[in-house]
Amino acid sequence: MRCPACHHLENRVLESRSAESGQSVRRRRECLKCNHRFTTYERVEFAPLVVVKENGNRESFDREKLVRSLMRVCERTAISEVQIETLVSSIEGMLQQRTNREIFSREISELVLQQLRAMSEAACIRYASVYCEFENVHEFLATLERVNRLPEREDPEMAATQTPSLN
């Protein structure tokens, strides 16, 4: 790691601790040449996720797009921005754990519906009505019935491998 003050390559680690809920490691370092102290963060670099849309188009997974969609459907509910960020982090973590880097948009919607249901039924219904494409009201009601029968996920890590299909 290069010192930001003198650009010397040799330094020592003074302190290491977990940061960002275990998603990164924070290290305090000291340059061996100029004694300048600085902080670095280490994070795992994940392979990019590709979302396969209903029409077959592919696009990179965009965390902010998911946050924006949830902010829209959670307006005028008791769900806070912090809760939305936590929900998106949980879903993104589940997706990153998969070996297949291509994820169908329908799978993401299922994960969102399943986790939203535990937070707010109103937000769950809004999300389903806006972001799941239904041919008619019967499909919409059938999907809500299936979501209602799914067990609520308390442990997001387990949900990554056990997400049932809504179809």
C-alpha positions in Angstrom: 0.0 0.0 0.0 1.5 3.3 -1.1 1.7 6.1 1.5 -0.6 9.0 0.4 1.9 11.6 1.8 5.3 10.4 0.5 4.3 7.5 -1.8 6.6 5.1 -0.1 5.5 1.5 -0.5 6.5 0.1 2.9 4.2 0.6 5.9 3.0 -1.3 9.0 -0.5 -2.1 10.1 -1.3 -0.5 13.5 -4.9 -1.7 13.9 -7.4 -3.8 12.0 -11.1 -4.1 12.6 -14.3 -5.2 10.8 -16.3 -2.4 9.2 -19.6 -2.1 7.3 -21.2 -5.0 9.1 -18.4 -7.3 8.2 -18.4 -6.4 4.6 -15.0 -4.8 4.8 -11.8 -4.5 6.9 -10.6 -1.1 8.2 -6.9 -0.8 8.7 -4.9 2.0 10.3 -1.4 2.1 8.8 1.8 4.0 9.4 4.4 4.8 6.7 7.8 3.5 7.6 9.5 6.4 5.9 7.6 9.5 6.9 5.5 8.1 9.8 2.3 9.4 8.3 -0.8 7.6 9.5 -3.6 6.7 7.1 -6.7 4.5 6.9 -7.4 1.8 4.2 -10.4 -0.3 3.6 -10.4 -3.8 2.1 -13.5 -5.2 0.4 -14.2 -8.3 -1.5 -14.6 -7.6 -5.2 -17.6 -9.5 -6.5 -18.0 -10.6 -10.1 -20.7 -8.5 -11.7 -24.3 -9.7 -11.7 -26.3 -9.6 -14.9 -30.0 -9.2 -14.7 -32.0 -11.0 -17.5 -35.1 -8.9 -18.2 -38.5 -10.4 -19.1 -37.9 -9.5 -22.8 -34.5 -11.3 -22.8 -32.4 -8.2 -22.6 -29.4 -8.3 -20.2 -28.2 -5.4 -18.0 -25.8 -5.1 -15.1 -27.4 -5.3 -11.6 -27.9 -1.8 -10.4 -28.3 -1.6 -6.6 -29.4 2.0 -6.8 -32.2 1.1 -9.3 -33.5 -1.3 -6.7 -33.2 1.3 -3.9 -35.1 3.8 -6.1 -37.9 1.4 -6.9 -38.3 0.5 -3.2 -38.3 4.2 -2.2 -41.2 4.8 -4.6 -43.3 1.9 -3.3 -42.5 2.6 0.4 -43.6 6.3 0.3 -46.1 7.0 3.0 -45.3 3.8 4.9 -43.4 3.3 8.1 -40.4 1.8 6.2 -37.4 4.1 6.6 -34.5 4.7 4.2 -32.2 2.8 6.5 -34.6 -0.2 6.3 -34.7 0.0 2.5 -30.9 0.1 2.4 -30.7 -2.9 4.7 -33.3 -4.8 2.6 -31.3 -4.1 -0.6 -28.0 -5.1 1.0 -29.7 -8.4 2.1 -31.0 -9.1 -1.4 -27.7 -8.1 -3.0 -25.9 -10.4 -0.6 -28.2 -13.3 -1.5 -27.6 -12.7 -5.2 -23.8 -12.5 -4.8 -23.8 -15.9 -3.0 -25.2 -17.6 -6.1 -22.8 -19.3 -8.4 -24.8 -18.3 -11.5 -24.0 -14.6 -12.3 -27.1 -14.2 -14.4 -30.3 -13.6 -12.4 -33.8 -13.3 -13.9 -35.6 -10.1 -12.9 -38.5 -12.2 -11.7 -36.2 -13.8 -9.1 -35.2 -10.4 -7.8 -38.9 -9.5 -7.6 -39.7 -12.7 -5.7 -36.9 -11.9 -3.1 -38.2 -8.3 -2.7 -41.8 -9.4 -2.3 -40.8 -12.0 0.3 -38.8 -9.6 2.4 -41.2 -6.6 1.9 -44.1 -8.7 3.2 -42.5 -8.9 6.6 -42.1 -5.1 6.7 -45.3 -3.8 5.2 -48.1 -5.6 3.4 -49.1 -2.3 1.7 -45.6 -1.9 0.3 -45.6 -5.5 -0.8 -48.8 -5.0 -2.7 -47.6 -1.8 -4.3 -44.3 -3.4 -5.4 -46.2 -6.4 -6.9 -48.7 -4.2 -8.8 -45.9 -1.9 -10.3 -42.9 -4.2 -10.9 -44.4 -7.6 -11.6 -46.1 -7.9 -15.0 -49.5 -9.4 -14.7 -51.8 -10.3 -17.6 -54.9 -9.8 -15.4 -56.2 -9.3 -11.9 -56.4 -13.1 -11.3 -52.6 -13.4 -11.9 -52.1 -10.6 -9.5 -54.3 -12.1 -6.8 -52.7 -15.5 -7.3 -49.2 -14.1 -6.8 -50.3 -12.3 -3.6 -51.7 -15.6 -2.4 -48.4 -17.4 -3.0 -46.4 -14.6 -1.4 -48.7 -14.8 1.6 -48.1 -18.6 2.0 -44.3 -18.2 1.8 -42.6 -18.4 5.2 -41.0 -15.1 6.3 -37.3 -15.2 6.1 -35.6 -14.2 9.4 -32.1 -15.2 8.3 -31.2 -13.6 4.9 -28.2 -15.9 4.5 -30.5 -18.9 4.5 -32.8 -17.3 2.0 -30.1 -17.2 -0.6 -30.2 -20.9 -1.1 -33.9 -21.6 -0.4 -35.9 -19.0 -2.4 -39.0 -20.8 -3.7 -40.5 -19.7 -7.0 -43.7 -17.8 -7.1 -44.7 -19.5 -10.4 
